[in-house]
Amino acid sequence: MSPISTAAHPTRHRAARIAAGAVALSLVGAGVLATAPAQAAEAGGQGTADSLFPNVGNTGYDVQHYDIDLAYDHATKAIAATTEITATASVELSSFSLDLEGLTVASVTVEGVAATFSRIADLPSTTHKLIVTPATPVTGTFTTVVEYSGVPTRHTDPDGSYEGWVATADGATAVSEPVGAMTWFPSNNTPLDKATFDFSFTIPTTITTSTGTGPAAAVSNGELVSRTANGDDTTTWVWQQHEQMTTYLSLASIGKYDVHESTITLPSGRTIPEWSFIDSDLSDARKTTSLASRAEIGAVLGWLETAYGPYPGNSTGIVVDNVGVGYALETQDRSFFDRSASRGTLIHELVHQWFGDAVTLSDWSDIWLNEGPAEHIGSQVEAALYGSDATEPVWYSAWNDTAADDAAWTTPVAGFDNPAELFGFQAYSRSAMALEALRLTIGDDQFDEIFAQWYLRLNGADGSTADFIALSEEISGLDLEAFFRDWLFDLDKPAWPLTRTLEISSSTLSGEQLERGDKVEYTVEVGNVGATDLEGGTVEIDLTGLVGSATVSESLAAGLTRSDDTLTWAVPSVEQGTPTASVTFSATVDDDATTGQLNVSVTAVDFGADCLLCESSVGVSVAVDPFGMPTISGTAIVGQTLTADPGVWAEGTSLTYEWLRFTADDAREYEEMTGQPVDPGFVGQPVAGATGATYTLQPGDAGYAFLVVVTGTLEGFDPVSSLSAPTAFVTAPTVPLPTATPSTAPVSAGLAATGGDVAPLGVAAFAAALLVAAGAATVVLRRRRAERV
């Protein structure tokens, strides 16, 4: 046998439980003396107070591991088995019970010592107990071994269905939900107690039926460790389940099987083995259907893993057997299908691997937490991978087709107390409707996050309805008491939720910047994209990101009211088929606004909505405004210093300088290329290192004209650059000034104002033209500089 795991059972450590406000830690260490008085040994409680099966399970201990060694005789249909149970007890137990239905117990030992035992059987109350009294009381970790044999019986449920060990023409299949595990091995048969498992099945190597003789197989949960021929026409199949598993998910199936093996690579990067078993005696049509579904396992697991987190098992596959129970079951890792595995049913059972298997229910009246997600998420997978209808049409149709006076609505989804209703309408259809209603109420992102967190926080443990409600309120930020009361507990048909979209847009173009005095219009729109008429509701428009920079018009459209920095819109009713209801308001950028963003957001107050665009952000651009052009003083002669006067700027503005120079040829080439008057802002080339308010002319500057760019920066404003008029062309100090002739245009007064000397012949007229263009150049350069900044 493989080593027995003694890992602590996760349901004993409730740190993962959603509703817990704190985590309590119990520390036991060497040298810590117990001060409490010793307590007398006690009998473990023979039940768990479950709403539907109060007499199943035991509260005195926590199973860590089951090791089940079972031999099957096909001729007599009998088994001979030994189950070894490793458990822990936090109190000293004088006796405890295991759940076991039928079969004959030969012996029980506890810690290797023979124990006395007795049996209690009462089918109406679902009580099937093996009472064990050890030779001495036990506490801490202890091991119990039960030897038993006989022809196992199937268990009949209060609704008339059956599970447990079910004989078939070629062997038997044991499916265990809700309590059938006790028909083939003794256990603590409650969803609250998970453990790891070893299964060893010794069976005939071949089995003969009316269709002939064929190879036999024994299949269970977990991973196939070995199959060993024993030399006496028997083969031993060993399976190990290393993950936590509750007893109702255990599986044993013996029969003539076609065995299919492969590997599946998951989106997480793991590659896991796949073992599938399909009854050899099924029709070709049923085999074809089942094999087609088997081919989809990888795609479905990939979608689910991407949506909700890593696949919780270490292997996968299907078991298809001709049993006659009339249902499929989410037996952990390897789901069971009666006679045929359709794609829809396969998806349902694979969803259960996350919701129902990895996270189990806390009480059997919480079964909607298993079946609701399997139904609803199954419809999501069908739509995403196979082009089926979206979830709202699917579940709205189910809701609409069930009349308000139908008795199906009179069983609550959660908290019912009749075990005959365990697998009723409320567990499947109404549960899935409730989840779709939740999605429509809170939106896709938060809905998906609820299930991702449900799995992340409770993997390996169990969750209750109260846990799920608490998690939904935590993630959505909404008070959902009324919603869940309506959909889970009330005994009437709930109203279908409205389905809407919410959006805000502005009249500005993409990338457009507003300036002081500009007007912007906002439109808030609610769309009807659901299956029902859109009744009125309330939308709040948050103006806190707008006021202070812009003023909202006091003339408000009908349905809009204002209180402080919030507009409230009473949304009108919109019939199905009418796309939207909308309202518009306007705002004007204030005269003292600074550069920044106008932010306006919208929120649906009393209804759920899929937010297409719930915030509008419009930029405001205000530049620092200089009150005059920069000027340059100084003589345009090599060796002289030019000085920039920046003009008048707003108080607190930081200034930087950049000196540019250009030649007459630069200007002439520019004009020939563009056909436009020269623009110094585009012709001028920066002078390396010339970034101060003064510049001393160097010998290499002769023949160039100079201008200066002054850039002002002030917090809350866009930087702006202003361009001076150009100087005269620089001359060397040893070159005498030429004498003016009648053919030379007079020097511009504007040029003299800069402090420059007379330009050389042939360029004076050009320099004058530069002065004429200077005003326009300032604007152009301002634009160019803004782009550069």
RAMO-V627160 format. One record per backbone hydrogen bond with DSSP energy under -1.0 kcal/mol. CO is the residue of the C=O (numbers start at 1). NH is the residue of the N-H. E is the energy in kcal/mol with one decimal. If there is no record, write none. Layout:
co;nh;e
CO;NH;E
CO;NH;E
This chain:
co;nh;e
9;12;-1.8
10;13;-1.0
14;17;-1.7
29;32;-1.7
42;94;-2.2
45;47;-1.6
45;59;-1.7
53;56;-1.4
62;88;-2.1
64;196;-2.0
65;86;-2.5
66;198;-2.2
67;84;-2.8
68;200;-2.6
69;82;-2.5
70;202;-2.6
71;80;-1.9
73;77;-1.9
78;73;-2.6
79;150;-2.0
80;71;-2.4
81;148;-2.5
82;69;-2.9
83;146;-2.5
84;67;-2.3
85;144;-2.7
86;64;-3.5
86;65;-1.8
87;142;-2.8
88;62;-2.6
89;140;-2.5
92;42;-2.6
93;138;-1.8
95;44;-2.6
96;132;-3.4
98;130;-3.1
99;187;-1.3
104;149;-2.0
107;147;-2.4
108;115;-3.0
109;145;-2.6
110;113;-1.5
113;110;-3.0
116;133;-3.0
118;131;-2.7
120;129;-2.8
122;127;-2.3
123;126;-1.6
127;122;-3.3
128;100;-1.6
129;120;-2.2
130;98;-2.2
131;118;-1.8
132;96;-2.2
133;116;-1.9
138;93;-3.4
140;89;-2.0
142;87;-2.6
143;111;-3.2
144;85;-3.3
145;109;-2.3
146;83;-2.4
147;106;-2.7
147;107;-1.3
148;81;-2.9
149;104;-3.3
150;79;-2.7
155;163;-2.3
157;160;-2.2
161;157;-3.4
163;155;-3.1
164;175;-1.5
166;173;-2.4
168;171;-1.0
171;168;-2.5
172;254;-3.5
173;166;-2.6
174;252;-1.6
175;164;-3.8
179;182;-1.3
180;183;-2.0
181;184;-1.8
181;185;-1.6
182;101;-2.9
187;99;-3.3
187;189;-1.1
188;190;-2.0
190;193;-1.6
195;245;-2.1
196;66;-2.2
197;241;-2.9
198;68;-3.0
199;239;-2.6
200;70;-3.4
201;237;-2.9
202;72;-2.9
203;235;-2.7
205;216;-2.5
207;214;-2.2
209;212;-1.9
212;209;-2.5
214;207;-2.5
215;257;-1.1
217;255;-1.9
219;253;-1.8
223;240;-2.2
226;238;-2.9
228;236;-2.9
233;205;-2.4
234;230;-2.8
235;203;-2.4
236;228;-2.6
237;201;-2.8
238;225;-2.9
238;226;-1.3
239;199;-3.1
240;223;-2.8
241;197;-2.0
245;195;-2.0
246;249;-1.7
247;250;-1.8
249;332;-1.2
252;174;-4.2
253;219;-2.4
254;172;-2.0
255;217;-2.4
256;280;-2.1
258;278;-2.3
260;276;-2.9
262;274;-3.1
264;272;-2.7
266;269;-2.3
270;266;-3.1
272;264;-2.6
273;316;-1.8
274;262;-2.1
276;260;-3.0
277;320;-3.0
278;258;-3.2
279;282;-1.6
283;287;-2.4
284;288;-2.7
285;289;-2.2
286;290;-2.3
287;291;-2.9
288;292;-2.1
289;293;-1.8
290;294;-2.6
291;295;-1.7
293;296;-1.8
294;297;-1.5
296;300;-2.4
297;301;-2.8
298;302;-2.2
299;303;-2.0
300;304;-2.5
301;305;-2.8
302;306;-2.1
303;307;-1.9
304;308;-2.8
305;309;-1.9
316;275;-2.4
318;277;-2.7
319;337;-2.8
320;279;-2.7
321;323;-1.5
321;339;-2.4
329;331;-1.1
329;336;-2.3
332;334;-1.8
335;319;-2.4
336;329;-2.5
337;321;-2.1
338;340;-1.2
342;346;-2.4
343;347;-2.6
344;348;-2.1
345;349;-2.5
346;350;-2.3
347;351;-2.5
348;352;-1.4
351;354;-1.5
351;355;-2.2
352;357;-1.7
353;358;-1.4
354;359;-1.2
358;460;-2.5
359;356;-2.0
360;463;-2.5
363;366;-2.6
364;367;-1.1
366;369;-2.5
367;370;-1.6
367;371;-2.5
368;372;-2.2
370;374;-1.4
371;375;-2.3
372;376;-3.0
373;377;-2.6
375;379;-1.5
376;380;-1.5
377;381;-2.5
378;382;-2.3
379;383;-1.9
380;384;-2.7
381;385;-3.0
382;386;-1.6
382;388;-1.8
390;394;-1.5
391;395;-2.5
392;396;-3.0
393;397;-1.8
394;398;-1.5
395;399;-2.2
396;400;-3.5
397;401;-2.3
399;402;-1.1
403;406;-1.7
406;409;-1.6
407;410;-1.7
418;421;-2.3
419;422;-1.5
421;424;-1.7
424;427;-1.0
424;428;-1.1
425;430;-2.0
428;432;-2.4
429;433;-2.6
430;434;-2.5
431;435;-2.0
432;436;-2.3
433;437;-2.8
434;438;-2.1
435;439;-2.4
436;440;-2.5
437;441;-1.5
438;442;-2.5
439;443;-2.4
443;447;-2.0
444;448;-2.9
445;449;-1.9
446;450;-1.9
447;451;-1.3
448;452;-2.1
449;453;-2.6
450;454;-2.3
451;455;-2.0
452;456;-2.3
453;457;-3.0
454;458;-1.4
455;459;-1.4
458;461;-2.9
461;360;-2.0
463;362;-1.2
464;468;-2.1
465;469;-2.4
466;470;-2.2
467;471;-2.4
468;472;-2.4
469;473;-2.2
470;474;-2.2
471;475;-2.5
472;476;-2.3
473;477;-2.0
480;484;-2.7
481;485;-2.4
482;486;-2.1
483;487;-2.3
484;488;-2.8
485;489;-1.1
485;490;-2.5
488;413;-1.2
488;414;-1.8
499;529;-1.3
500;610;-2.7
501;527;-2.1
502;612;-1.9
502;613;-1.1
503;525;-3.0
505;523;-2.7
509;512;-2.2
514;621;-3.2
515;518;-2.3
518;589;-2.9
520;587;-2.5
521;507;-1.8
522;585;-2.1
523;505;-2.2
524;583;-2.0
525;503;-1.8
526;581;-2.4
527;501;-1.7
534;574;-3.7
537;571;-2.2
538;605;-2.3
539;569;-3.2
540;603;-2.1
541;567;-2.5
542;601;-1.4
543;546;-2.5
543;547;-2.3
545;599;-1.9
546;549;-1.9
546;550;-1.4
549;590;-2.5
551;588;-2.3
554;556;-1.1
557;560;-2.1
559;570;-2.3
561;568;-3.0
563;566;-1.7
565;543;-3.0
566;563;-2.7
567;541;-3.4
568;561;-1.9
569;539;-2.3
569;571;-1.0
574;534;-3.9
575;578;-2.2
579;528;-2.3
581;526;-3.1
583;524;-2.8
585;522;-3.4
586;553;-2.6
587;520;-2.9
588;551;-2.6
589;517;-1.8
590;593;-1.4
596;620;-3.3
598;618;-2.1
600;616;-3.1
601;542;-2.9
603;540;-2.6
610;502;-1.6
613;504;-2.3
614;602;-2.1
616;600;-2.3
618;598;-3.4
619;514;-3.0
620;596;-2.1
622;718;-3.7
631;645;-3.0
633;643;-2.7
635;637;-2.4
636;731;-2.0
637;640;-2.7
640;697;-2.9
642;695;-2.5
643;633;-2.7
645;631;-2.0
648;627;-3.5
650;653;-1.8
654;713;-2.6
656;711;-2.4
658;709;-2.9
659;687;-2.5
660;707;-2.0
661;685;-2.3
662;705;-2.7
663;667;-1.9
664;668;-2.7
665;669;-2.8
666;670;-2.1
667;671;-2.2
668;672;-2.2
669;673;-2.2
670;674;-2.2
671;675;-2.5
679;682;-2.3
679;683;-1.8
680;684;-2.7
685;661;-1.7
687;690;-2.3
689;691;-1.5
690;659;-2.0
693;644;-3.2
695;642;-3.7
697;639;-2.1
698;701;-2.3
699;702;-1.4
701;704;-2.0
704;730;-3.2
705;662;-1.7
706;727;-2.8
707;660;-2.8
708;724;-2.3
709;658;-1.5
710;722;-2.8
711;656;-2.0
712;720;-1.8
713;654;-3.0
714;717;-1.9
716;595;-3.8
718;624;-2.0
720;712;-2.8
722;710;-2.8
730;703;-3.1
731;638;-2.5
732;735;-1.2
741;744;-1.9
748;752;-1.7
749;753;-1.8
751;754;-1.2
751;756;-1.0
752;755;-1.7
760;763;-1.7
763;767;-2.4
764;768;-2.1
765;769;-1.9
766;770;-1.8
767;771;-1.3
768;772;-1.4
769;773;-1.6
773;777;-2.2
774;778;-1.9
775;779;-1.2
776;780;-2.4
777;781;-3.2
778;782;-2.0
779;783;-1.9
780;784;-2.6
781;785;-3.4
782;786;-2.0
783;787;-1.9
784;788;-1.9
785;789;-2.6
